Amino acid sequence: MPKRILQGRVTSDKNDQTVTVLVERRYKHPLLHKTVRSSKKYRAHDANNQFKIGDTVRIAECAPVSKTKRWTVLTDEAASA
């Protein structure tokens, strides 16, 4: 099964080796035909603490790292590949 890759903005980097990423998706409402924005926060593993608040990052699914972390931040090398 392929791993999902999402793009979002870092909203918190206070915890060690963890960033909180806000991922926003847009879709058309089925009845009103209006563009709706919905967002969700994911906690992602950042091993080197290199990402700060406001950075745009890509996150990928991974095996559980802790109780709440199921995602890992793709590094610049992995994002360009």
PyMOL Python script that loads the backbone (N, CA, C, O; Angstrom):
from pymol import cmd

cmd.read_pdbstr("""\
ATOM      1  N   MET A   1       0.833  -1.170   0.000  1.00  0.00           N
ATOM      2  CA  MET A   1       0.000   0.000   0.000  1.00  0.00           C
ATOM      3  C   MET A   1       0.887   1.246   0.000  1.00  0.00           C
ATOM      4  O   MET A   1       1.800   1.345   0.820  1.00  0.00           O
ATOM      5  N   PRO A   2       0.636   2.198  -0.905  1.00  0.00           N
ATOM      6  CA  PRO A   2       1.493   3.378  -0.968  1.00  0.00           C
ATOM      7  C   PRO A   2       1.289   4.292   0.228  1.00  0.00           C
ATOM      8  O   PRO A   2       0.207   4.353   0.811  1.00  0.00           O
ATOM      9  N   LYS A   3       2.355   4.999   0.578  1.00  0.00           N
ATOM     10  CA  LYS A   3       2.285   5.920   1.702  1.00  0.00           C
ATOM     11  C   LYS A   3       1.761   7.262   1.233  1.00  0.00           C
ATOM     12  O   LYS A   3       2.140   7.747   0.167  1.00  0.00           O
ATOM     13  N   ARG A   4       0.890   7.861   2.030  1.00  0.00           N
ATOM     14  CA  ARG A   4       0.358   9.175   1.694  1.00  0.00           C
ATOM     15  C   ARG A   4       1.408  10.236   1.991  1.00  0.00           C
ATOM     16  O   ARG A   4       2.158  10.130   2.961  1.00  0.00           O
ATOM     17  N   ILE A   5       1.452  11.256   1.147  1.00  0.00           N
ATOM     18  CA  ILE A   5       2.327  12.405   1.356  1.00  0.00           C
ATOM     19  C   ILE A   5       1.444  13.638   1.346  1.00  0.00           C
ATOM     20  O   ILE A   5       0.700  13.873   0.394  1.00  0.00           O
ATOM     21  N   LEU A   6       1.529  14.430   2.419  1.00  0.00           N
ATOM     22  CA  LEU A   6       0.731  15.641   2.549  1.00  0.00           C
ATOM     23  C   LEU A   6       1.655  16.842   2.689  1.00  0.00           C
ATOM     24  O   LEU A   6       2.801  16.711   3.119  1.00  0.00           O
ATOM     25  N   GLN A   7       1.143  18.013   2.321  1.00  0.00           N
ATOM     26  CA  GLN A   7       1.919  19.245   2.449  1.00  0.00           C
ATOM     27  C   GLN A   7       1.173  20.183   3.381  1.00  0.00           C
ATOM     28  O   GLN A   7      -0.046  20.326   3.288  1.00  0.00           O
ATOM     29  N   GLY A   8       1.907  20.816   4.274  1.00  0.00           N
ATOM     30  CA  GLY A   8       1.280  21.710   5.226  1.00  0.00           C
ATOM     31  C   GLY A   8       2.270  22.688   5.821  1.00  0.00           C
ATOM     32  O   GLY A   8       3.421  22.777   5.393  1.00  0.00           O
ATOM     33  N   ARG A   9       1.794  23.426   6.823  1.00  0.00           N
ATOM     34  CA  ARG A   9       2.593  24.472   7.457  1.00  0.00           C
ATOM     35  C   ARG A   9       2.824  24.097   8.917  1.00  0.00           C
ATOM     36  O   ARG A   9       1.908  23.637   9.599  1.00  0.00           O
ATOM     37  N   VAL A  10       4.053  24.295   9.392  1.00  0.00           N
ATOM     38  CA  VAL A  10       4.397  23.984  10.775  1.00  0.00           C
ATOM     39  C   VAL A  10       3.772  25.034  11.682  1.00  0.00           C
ATOM     40  O   VAL A  10       4.000  26.230  11.501  1.00  0.00           O
ATOM     41  N   THR A  11       2.975  24.586  12.669  1.00  0.00           N
ATOM     42  CA  THR A  11       2.338  25.510  13.596  1.00  0.00           C
ATOM     43  C   THR A  11       2.965  25.452  14.982  1.00  0.00           C
ATOM     44  O   THR A  11       2.774  26.376  15.772  1.00  0.00           O
ATOM     45  N   SER A  12       3.711  24.392  15.304  1.00  0.00           N
ATOM     46  CA  SER A  12       4.345  24.291  16.613  1.00  0.00           C
ATOM     47  C   SER A  12       5.587  23.423  16.507  1.00  0.00           C
ATOM     48  O   SER A  12       5.593  22.403  15.818  1.00  0.00           O
ATOM     49  N   ASP A  13       6.650  23.847  17.206  1.00  0.00           N
ATOM     50  CA  ASP A  13       7.881  23.053  17.254  1.00  0.00           C
ATOM     51  C   ASP A  13       8.409  22.971  18.680  1.00  0.00           C
ATOM     52  O   ASP A  13       9.606  22.778  18.890  1.00  0.00           O
ATOM     53  N   LYS A  14       7.519  23.118  19.665  1.00  0.00           N
ATOM     54  CA  LYS A  14       7.936  23.180  21.062  1.00  0.00           C
ATOM     55  C   LYS A  14       8.451  21.838  21.589  1.00  0.00           C
ATOM     56  O   LYS A  14       9.380  21.813  22.395  1.00  0.00           O
ATOM     57  N   ASN A  15       7.870  20.738  21.152  1.00  0.00           N
ATOM     58  CA  ASN A  15       8.298  19.437  21.657  1.00  0.00           C
ATOM     59  C   ASN A  15       9.570  18.981  20.946  1.00  0.00           C
ATOM     60  O   ASN A  15       9.811  19.325  19.789  1.00  0.00           O
ATOM     61  N   ASP A  16      10.377  18.201  21.661  1.00  0.00           N
ATOM     62  CA  ASP A  16      11.629  17.702  21.107  1.00  0.00           C
ATOM     63  C   ASP A  16      11.345  16.660  20.033  1.00  0.00           C
ATOM     64  O   ASP A  16      10.590  15.715  20.259  1.00  0.00           O
ATOM     65  N   GLN A  17      11.950  16.837  18.871  1.00  0.00           N
ATOM     66  CA  GLN A  17      11.839  15.933  17.719  1.00  0.00           C
ATOM     67  C   GLN A  17      10.408  15.782  17.216  1.00  0.00           C
ATOM     68  O   GLN A  17      10.074  14.763  16.611  1.00  0.00           O
ATOM     69  N   THR A  18       9.559  16.778  17.457  1.00  0.00           N
ATOM     70  CA  THR A  18       8.173  16.726  17.004  1.00  0.00           C
ATOM     71  C   THR A  18       7.750  18.089  16.487  1.00  0.00           C
ATOM     72  O   THR A  18       8.057  19.116  17.092  1.00  0.00           O
ATOM     73  N   VAL A  19       7.044  18.093  15.363  1.00  0.00           N
ATOM     74  CA  VAL A  19       6.429  19.316  14.872  1.00  0.00           C
ATOM     75  C   VAL A  19       4.951  19.036  14.637  1.00  0.00           C
ATOM     76  O   VAL A  19       4.563  17.916  14.303  1.00  0.00           O
ATOM     77  N   THR A  20       4.134  20.065  14.816  1.00  0.00           N
ATOM     78  CA  THR A  20       2.714  19.969  14.508  1.00  0.00           C
ATOM     79  C   THR A  20       2.497  20.653  13.174  1.00  0.00           C
ATOM     80  O   THR A  20       2.868  21.813  12.998  1.00  0.00           O
ATOM     81  N   VAL A  21       1.893  19.933  12.227  1.00  0.00           N
ATOM     82  CA  VAL A  21       1.720  20.425  10.868  1.00  0.00           C
ATOM     83  C   VAL A  21       0.234  20.591  10.589  1.00  0.00           C
ATOM     84  O   VAL A  21      -0.546  19.661  10.792  1.00  0.00           O
ATOM     85  N   LEU A  22      -0.156  21.769  10.126  1.00  0.00           N
ATOM     86  CA  LEU A  22      -1.540  22.053   9.757  1.00  0.00           C
ATOM     87  C   LEU A  22      -1.694  21.812   8.256  1.00  0.00           C
ATOM     88  O   LEU A  22      -1.086  22.510   7.444  1.00  0.00           O
ATOM     89  N   VAL A  23      -2.507  20.824   7.895  1.00  0.00           N
ATOM     90  CA  VAL A  23      -2.749  20.484   6.494  1.00  0.00           C
ATOM     91  C   VAL A  23      -4.151  20.951   6.141  1.00  0.00           C
ATOM     92  O   VAL A  23      -5.124  20.589   6.801  1.00  0.00           O
ATOM     93  N   GLU A  24      -4.241  21.754   5.099  1.00  0.00           N
ATOM     94  CA  GLU A  24      -5.531  22.302   4.675  1.00  0.00           C
ATOM     95  C   GLU A  24      -5.920  21.666   3.342  1.00  0.00           C
ATOM     96  O   GLU A  24      -5.096  21.541   2.436  1.00  0.00           O
ATOM     97  N   ARG A  25      -7.186  21.267   3.238  1.00  0.00           N
ATOM     98  CA  ARG A  25      -7.660  20.738   1.965  1.00  0.00           C
ATOM     99  C   ARG A  25      -8.886  21.521   1.531  1.00  0.00           C
ATOM    100  O   ARG A  25      -9.654  22.007   2.361  1.00  0.00           O
ATOM    101  N   ARG A  26      -9.058  21.637   0.246  1.00  0.00           N
ATOM    102  CA  ARG A  26     -10.188  22.369  -0.311  1.00  0.00           C
ATOM    103  C   ARG A  26     -10.998  21.415  -1.174  1.00  0.00           C
ATOM    104  O   ARG A  26     -10.454  20.594  -1.912  1.00  0.00           O
ATOM    105  N   TYR A  27     -12.308  21.545  -1.060  1.00  0.00           N
ATOM    106  CA  TYR A  27     -13.189  20.724  -1.876  1.00  0.00           C
ATOM    107  C   TYR A  27     -14.460  21.498  -2.156  1.00  0.00           C
ATOM    108  O   TYR A  27     -14.771  22.465  -1.462  1.00  0.00           O
ATOM    109  N   LYS A  28     -15.184  21.081  -3.156  1.00  0.00           N
ATOM    110  CA  LYS A  28     -16.431  21.741  -3.511  1.00  0.00           C
ATOM    111  C   LYS A  28     -17.576  21.096  -2.747  1.00  0.00           C
ATOM    112  O   LYS A  28     -17.709  19.873  -2.738  1.00  0.00           O
ATOM    113  N   HIS A  29     -18.406  21.917  -2.104  1.00  0.00           N
ATOM    114  CA  HIS A  29     -19.544  21.409  -1.353  1.00  0.00           C
ATOM    115  C   HIS A  29     -20.520  20.744  -2.330  1.00  0.00           C
ATOM    116  O   HIS A  29     -20.825  21.318  -3.375  1.00  0.00           O
ATOM    117  N   PRO A  30     -21.012  19.546  -2.004  1.00  0.00           N
ATOM    118  CA  PRO A  30     -21.842  18.811  -2.958  1.00  0.00           C
ATOM    119  C   PRO A  30     -23.170  19.503  -3.313  1.00  0.00           C
ATOM    120  O   PRO A  30     -23.652  19.362  -4.436  1.00  0.00           O
ATOM    121  N   LEU A  31     -23.755  20.238  -2.381  1.00  0.00           N
ATOM    122  CA  LEU A  31     -25.043  20.862  -2.641  1.00  0.00           C
ATOM    123  C   LEU A  31     -24.908  22.343  -2.989  1.00  0.00           C
ATOM    124  O   LEU A  31     -25.543  22.825  -3.927  1.00  0.00           O
ATOM    125  N   LEU A  32     -24.092  23.050  -2.243  1.00  0.00           N
ATOM    126  CA  LEU A  32     -23.975  24.494  -2.435  1.00  0.00           C
ATOM    127  C   LEU A  32     -22.987  24.886  -3.526  1.00  0.00           C
ATOM    128  O   LEU A  32     -22.989  26.034  -3.970  1.00  0.00           O
ATOM    129  N   HIS A  33     -22.137  23.949  -3.970  1.00  0.00           N
ATOM    130  CA  HIS A  33     -21.132  24.196  -5.012  1.00  0.00           C
ATOM    131  C   HIS A  33     -20.204  25.341  -4.638  1.00  0.00           C
ATOM    132  O   HIS A  33     -19.765  26.108  -5.495  1.00  0.00           O
ATOM    133  N   LYS A  34     -19.917  25.443  -3.372  1.00  0.00           N
ATOM    134  CA  LYS A  34     -19.018  26.471  -2.871  1.00  0.00           C
ATOM    135  C   LYS A  34     -17.725  25.793  -2.423  1.00  0.00           C
ATOM    136  O   LYS A  34     -17.765  24.683  -1.891  1.00  0.00           O
ATOM    137  N   THR A  35     -16.592  26.438  -2.627  1.00  0.00           N
ATOM    138  CA  THR A  35     -15.330  25.881  -2.194  1.00  0.00           C
ATOM    139  C   THR A  35     -15.233  25.984  -0.675  1.00  0.00           C
ATOM    140  O   THR A  35     -15.363  27.067  -0.103  1.00  0.00           O
ATOM    141  N   VAL A  36     -15.003  24.839  -0.029  1.00  0.00           N
ATOM    142  CA  VAL A  36     -14.927  24.768   1.419  1.00  0.00           C
ATOM    143  C   VAL A  36     -13.497  24.423   1.805  1.00  0.00           C
ATOM    144  O   VAL A  36     -12.872  23.552   1.200  1.00  0.00           O
ATOM    145  N   ARG A  37     -12.978  25.124   2.833  1.00  0.00           N
ATOM    146  CA  ARG A  37     -11.647  24.840   3.334  1.00  0.00           C
ATOM    147  C   ARG A  37     -11.777  24.110   4.667  1.00  0.00           C
ATOM    148  O   ARG A  37     -12.454  24.585   5.579  1.00  0.00           O
ATOM    149  N   SER A  38     -11.130  22.963   4.774  1.00  0.00           N
ATOM    150  CA  SER A  38     -11.095  22.247   6.045  1.00  0.00           C
ATOM    151  C   SER A  38      -9.646  21.931   6.354  1.00  0.00           C
ATOM    152  O   SER A  38      -8.845  21.698   5.449  1.00  0.00           O
ATOM    153  N   SER A  39      -9.313  21.924   7.636  1.00  0.00           N
ATOM    154  CA  SER A  39      -7.924  21.697   8.015  1.00  0.00           C
ATOM    155  C   SER A  39      -7.853  20.668   9.117  1.00  0.00           C
ATOM    156  O   SER A  39      -8.818  20.434   9.844  1.00  0.00           O
ATOM    157  N   LYS A  40      -6.677  20.054   9.225  1.00  0.00           N
ATOM    158  CA  LYS A  40      -6.428  19.052  10.237  1.00  0.00           C
ATOM    159  C   LYS A  40      -4.966  19.153  10.650  1.00  0.00           C
ATOM    160  O   LYS A  40      -4.095  19.451   9.832  1.00  0.00           O
ATOM    161  N   LYS A  41      -4.708  18.902  11.934  1.00  0.00           N
ATOM    162  CA  LYS A  41      -3.345  18.962  12.438  1.00  0.00           C
ATOM    163  C   LYS A  41      -2.788  17.556  12.595  1.00  0.00           C
ATOM    164  O   LYS A  41      -3.468  16.656  13.088  1.00  0.00           O
ATOM    165  N   TYR A  42      -1.545  17.381  12.171  1.00  0.00           N
ATOM    166  CA  TYR A  42      -0.835  16.118  12.312  1.00  0.00           C
ATOM    167  C   TYR A  42       0.438  16.369  13.097  1.00  0.00           C
ATOM    168  O   TYR A  42       1.080  17.407  12.936  1.00  0.00           O
ATOM    169  N   ARG A  43       0.805  15.419  13.949  1.00  0.00           N
ATOM    170  CA  ARG A  43       2.079  15.495  14.653  1.00  0.00           C
ATOM    171  C   ARG A  43       3.062  14.619  13.900  1.00  0.00           C
ATOM    172  O   ARG A  43       2.799  13.443  13.648  1.00  0.00           O
ATOM    173  N   ALA A  44       4.204  15.207  13.541  1.00  0.00           N
ATOM    174  CA  ALA A  44       5.177  14.514  12.704  1.00  0.00           C
ATOM    175  C   ALA A  44       6.537  14.472  13.391  1.00  0.00           C
ATOM    176  O   ALA A  44       6.881  15.360  14.170  1.00  0.00           O
ATOM    177  N   HIS A  45       7.297  13.434  13.092  1.00  0.00           N
ATOM    178  CA  HIS A  45       8.620  13.232  13.675  1.00  0.00           C
ATOM    179  C   HIS A  45       9.644  14.064  12.908  1.00  0.00           C
ATOM    180  O   HIS A  45       9.761  13.956  11.687  1.00  0.00           O
ATOM    181  N   ASP A  46      10.381  14.892  13.640  1.00  0.00           N
ATOM    182  CA  ASP A  46      11.444  15.734  13.080  1.00  0.00           C
ATOM    183  C   ASP A  46      12.708  15.423  13.872  1.00  0.00           C
ATOM    184  O   ASP A  46      12.959  16.038  14.909  1.00  0.00           O
ATOM    185  N   ALA A  47      13.507  14.469  13.388  1.00  0.00           N
ATOM    186  CA  ALA A  47      14.621  13.935  14.155  1.00  0.00           C
ATOM    187  C   ALA A  47      15.669  14.986  14.517  1.00  0.00           C
ATOM    188  O   ALA A  47      16.241  14.934  15.606  1.00  0.00           O
ATOM    189  N   ASN A  48      15.929  15.941  13.619  1.00  0.00           N
ATOM    190  CA  ASN A  48      17.012  16.901  13.845  1.00  0.00           C
ATOM    191  C   ASN A  48      16.535  18.250  14.345  1.00  0.00           C
ATOM    192  O   ASN A  48      17.341  19.172  14.469  1.00  0.00           O
ATOM    193  N   ASN A  49      15.257  18.393  14.636  1.00  0.00           N
ATOM    194  CA  ASN A  49      14.693  19.681  15.070  1.00  0.00           C
ATOM    195  C   ASN A  49      15.063  20.809  14.110  1.00  0.00           C
ATOM    196  O   ASN A  49      15.412  21.905  14.546  1.00  0.00           O
ATOM    197  N   GLN A  50      14.987  20.545  12.800  1.00  0.00           N
ATOM    198  CA  GLN A  50      15.429  21.545  11.833  1.00  0.00           C
ATOM    199  C   GLN A  50      14.299  22.422  11.308  1.00  0.00           C
ATOM    200  O   GLN A  50      14.579  23.445  10.684  1.00  0.00           O
ATOM    201  N   PHE A  51      13.044  22.071  11.531  1.00  0.00           N
ATOM    202  CA  PHE A  51      11.932  22.847  11.008  1.00  0.00           C
ATOM    203  C   PHE A  51      11.349  23.740  12.087  1.00  0.00           C
ATOM    204  O   PHE A  51      11.176  23.314  13.229  1.00  0.00           O
ATOM    205  N   LYS A  52      11.045  24.982  11.724  1.00  0.00           N
ATOM    206  CA  LYS A  52      10.552  25.978  12.663  1.00  0.00           C
ATOM    207  C   LYS A  52       9.139  26.403  12.276  1.00  0.00           C
ATOM    208  O   LYS A  52       8.644  26.033  11.211  1.00  0.00           O
ATOM    209  N   ILE A  53       8.493  27.179  13.140  1.00  0.00           N
ATOM    210  CA  ILE A  53       7.128  27.646  12.901  1.00  0.00           C
ATOM    211  C   ILE A  53       7.081  28.458  11.607  1.00  0.00           C
ATOM    212  O   ILE A  53       7.920  29.329  11.377  1.00  0.00           O
ATOM    213  N   GLY A  54       6.095  28.163  10.772  1.00  0.00           N
ATOM    214  CA  GLY A  54       5.913  28.882   9.515  1.00  0.00           C
ATOM    215  C   GLY A  54       6.505  28.188   8.310  1.00  0.00           C
ATOM    216  O   GLY A  54       6.192  28.564   7.180  1.00  0.00           O
ATOM    217  N   ASP A  55       7.347  27.190   8.506  1.00  0.00           N
ATOM    218  CA  ASP A  55       7.938  26.463   7.384  1.00  0.00           C
ATOM    219  C   ASP A  55       6.873  25.627   6.684  1.00  0.00           C
ATOM    220  O   ASP A  55       5.978  25.081   7.330  1.00  0.00           O
ATOM    221  N   THR A  56       6.975  25.531   5.372  1.00  0.00           N
ATOM    222  CA  THR A  56       6.120  24.638   4.603  1.00  0.00           C
ATOM    223  C   THR A  56       6.861  23.323   4.430  1.00  0.00           C
ATOM    224  O   THR A  56       7.975  23.295   3.907  1.00  0.00           O
ATOM    225  N   VAL A  57       6.242  22.232   4.869  1.00  0.00           N
ATOM    226  CA  VAL A  57       6.901  20.931   4.853  1.00  0.00           C
ATOM    227  C   VAL A  57       5.998  19.892   4.208  1.00  0.00           C
ATOM    228  O   VAL A  57       4.792  20.089   4.057  1.00  0.00           O
ATOM    229  N   ARG A  58       6.615  18.784   3.835  1.00  0.00           N
ATOM    230  CA  ARG A  58       5.879  17.622   3.343  1.00  0.00           C
ATOM    231  C   ARG A  58       6.038  16.516   4.371  1.00  0.00           C
ATOM    232  O   ARG A  58       7.141  16.270   4.861  1.00  0.00           O
ATOM    233  N   ILE A  59       4.933  15.845   4.698  1.00  0.00           N
ATOM    234  CA  ILE A  59       4.979  14.759   5.667  1.00  0.00           C
ATOM    235  C   ILE A  59       4.491  13.472   5.000  1.00  0.00           C
ATOM    236  O   ILE A  59       3.652  13.497   4.099  1.00  0.00           O
ATOM    237  N   ALA A  60       5.036  12.355   5.462  1.00  0.00           N
ATOM    238  CA  ALA A  60       4.688  11.049   4.897  1.00  0.00           C
ATOM    239  C   ALA A  60       4.295  10.109   6.021  1.00  0.00           C
ATOM    240  O   ALA A  60       4.802  10.215   7.138  1.00  0.00           O
ATOM    241  N   GLU A  61       3.391   9.191   5.720  1.00  0.00           N
ATOM    242  CA  GLU A  61       2.974   8.189   6.690  1.00  0.00           C
ATOM    243  C   GLU A  61       4.153   7.293   7.048  1.00  0.00           C
ATOM    244  O   GLU A  61       5.028   7.040   6.220  1.00  0.00           O
ATOM    245  N   CYS A  62       4.166   6.821   8.281  1.00  0.00           N
ATOM    246  CA  CYS A  62       5.204   5.888   8.706  1.00  0.00           C
ATOM    247  C   CYS A  62       4.634   5.007   9.816  1.00  0.00           C
ATOM    248  O   CYS A  62       3.485   5.169  10.229  1.00  0.00           O
ATOM    249  N   ALA A  63       5.444   4.091  10.280  1.00  0.00           N
ATOM    250  CA  ALA A  63       5.045   3.261  11.414  1.00  0.00           C
ATOM    251  C   ALA A  63       4.962   4.141  12.650  1.00  0.00           C
ATOM    252  O   ALA A  63       5.648   5.161  12.715  1.00  0.00           O
ATOM    253  N   PRO A  64       4.148   3.782  13.627  1.00  0.00           N
ATOM    254  CA  PRO A  64       4.008   4.628  14.813  1.00  0.00           C
ATOM    255  C   PRO A  64       5.340   4.860  15.517  1.00  0.00           C
ATOM    256  O   PRO A  64       6.072   3.919  15.825  1.00  0.00           O
ATOM    257  N   VAL A  65       5.639   6.148  15.768  1.00  0.00           N
ATOM    258  CA  VAL A  65       6.862   6.526  16.467  1.00  0.00           C
ATOM    259  C   VAL A  65       6.570   6.685  17.957  1.00  0.00           C
ATOM    260  O   VAL A  65       7.405   6.352  18.798  1.00  0.00           O
ATOM    261  N   SER A  66       5.387   7.192  18.279  1.00  0.00           N
ATOM    262  CA  SER A  66       4.965   7.340  19.665  1.00  0.00           C
ATOM    263  C   SER A  66       3.445   7.212  19.708  1.00  0.00           C
ATOM    264  O   SER A  66       2.824   6.763  18.744  1.00  0.00           O
ATOM    265  N   LYS A  67       2.856   7.609  20.825  1.00  0.00           N
ATOM    266  CA  LYS A  67       1.408   7.474  20.976  1.00  0.00           C
ATOM    267  C   LYS A  67       0.642   8.280  19.935  1.00  0.00           C
ATOM    268  O   LYS A  67      -0.390   7.823  19.444  1.00  0.00           O
ATOM    269  N   THR A  68       1.124   9.462  19.593  1.00  0.00           N
ATOM    270  CA  THR A  68       0.386  10.335  18.678  1.00  0.00           C
ATOM    271  C   THR A  68       1.066  10.542  17.330  1.00  0.00           C
ATOM    272  O   THR A  68       0.444  11.077  16.413  1.00  0.00           O
ATOM    273  N   LYS A  69       2.325  10.134  17.184  1.00  0.00           N
ATOM    274  CA  LYS A  69       3.060  10.396  15.933  1.00  0.00           C
ATOM    275  C   LYS A  69       2.979   9.210  14.990  1.00  0.00           C
ATOM    276  O   LYS A  69       3.483   8.126  15.285  1.00  0.00           O
ATOM    277  N   ARG A  70       2.331   9.432  13.841  1.00  0.00           N
ATOM    278  CA  ARG A  70       2.242   8.421  12.777  1.00  0.00           C
ATOM    279  C   ARG A  70       2.803   8.955  11.467  1.00  0.00           C
ATOM    280  O   ARG A  70       2.674   8.311  10.425  1.00  0.00           O
ATOM    281  N   TRP A  71       3.425  10.128  11.516  1.00  0.00           N
ATOM    282  CA  TRP A  71       3.938  10.794  10.323  1.00  0.00           C
ATOM    283  C   TRP A  71       5.378  11.193  10.548  1.00  0.00           C
ATOM    284  O   TRP A  71       5.807  11.380  11.687  1.00  0.00           O
ATOM    285  N   THR A  72       6.129  11.326   9.464  1.00  0.00           N
ATOM    286  CA  THR A  72       7.503  11.812   9.544  1.00  0.00           C
ATOM    287  C   THR A  72       7.688  12.913   8.519  1.00  0.00           C
ATOM    288  O   THR A  72       7.101  12.870   7.437  1.00  0.00           O
ATOM    289  N   VAL A  73       8.512  13.907   8.862  1.00  0.00           N
ATOM    290  CA  VAL A  73       8.766  15.014   7.962  1.00  0.00           C
ATOM    291  C   VAL A  73       9.785  14.568   6.935  1.00  0.00           C
ATOM    292  O   VAL A  73      10.828  14.018   7.288  1.00  0.00           O
ATOM    293  N   LEU A  74       9.488  14.802   5.654  1.00  0.00           N
ATOM    294  CA  LEU A  74      10.432  14.492   4.597  1.00  0.00           C
ATOM    295  C   LEU A  74      11.509  15.567   4.586  1.00  0.00           C
ATOM    296  O   LEU A  74      11.206  16.759   4.626  1.00  0.00           O
ATOM    297  N   THR A  75      12.768  15.142   4.531  1.00  0.00           N
ATOM    298  CA  THR A  75      13.856  16.106   4.450  1.00  0.00           C
ATOM    299  C   THR A  75      13.914  16.686   3.045  1.00  0.00           C
ATOM    300  O   THR A  75      13.224  16.217   2.140  1.00  0.00           O
ATOM    301  N   ASP A  76      14.745  17.712   2.870  1.00  0.00           N
ATOM    302  CA  ASP A  76      14.841  18.364   1.564  1.00  0.00           C
ATOM    303  C   ASP A  76      15.317  17.403   0.488  1.00  0.00           C
ATOM    304  O   ASP A  76      14.883  17.493  -0.660  1.00  0.00           O
ATOM    305  N   GLU A  77      16.222  16.465   0.853  1.00  0.00           N
ATOM    306  CA  GLU A  77      16.715  15.492  -0.127  1.00  0.00           C
ATOM    307  C   GLU A  77      15.597  14.538  -0.543  1.00  0.00           C
ATOM    308  O   GLU A  77      15.458  14.213  -1.723  1.00  0.00           O
ATOM    309  N   ALA A  78      14.792  14.087   0.439  1.00  0.00           N
ATOM    310  CA  ALA A  78      13.723  13.133   0.141  1.00  0.00           C
ATOM    311  C   ALA A  78      12.572  13.810  -0.595  1.00  0.00           C
ATOM    312  O   ALA A  78      11.891  13.171  -1.396  1.00  0.00           O
ATOM    313  N   ALA A  79      12.347  15.103  -0.331  1.00  0.00           N
ATOM    314  CA  ALA A  79      11.254  15.816  -0.980  1.00  0.00           C
ATOM    315  C   ALA A  79      11.546  16.054  -2.449  1.00  0.00           C
ATOM    316  O   ALA A  79      10.628  16.082  -3.269  1.00  0.00           O
ATOM    317  N   SER A  80      12.818  16.226  -2.790  1.00  0.00           N
ATOM    318  CA  SER A  80      13.152  16.506  -4.189  1.00  0.00           C
ATOM    319  C   SER A  80      13.244  15.225  -5.010  1.00  0.00           C
ATOM    320  O   SER A  80      13.201  15.289  -6.238  1.00  0.00           O
ATOM    321  N   ALA A  81      13.368  14.067  -4.369  1.00  0.00           N
ATOM    322  CA  ALA A  81      13.486  12.808  -5.100  1.00  0.00           C
ATOM    323  C   ALA A  81      12.158  12.332  -5.625  1.00  0.00           C
ATOM    324  O   ALA A  81      12.088  11.283  -6.265  1.00  0.00           O
TER     325      ALA A  81
END
""", "prot")
cmd.dss("prot")
cmd.show_as("cartoon", "prot")
cmd.util.cbc("prot")
cmd.orient("prot")
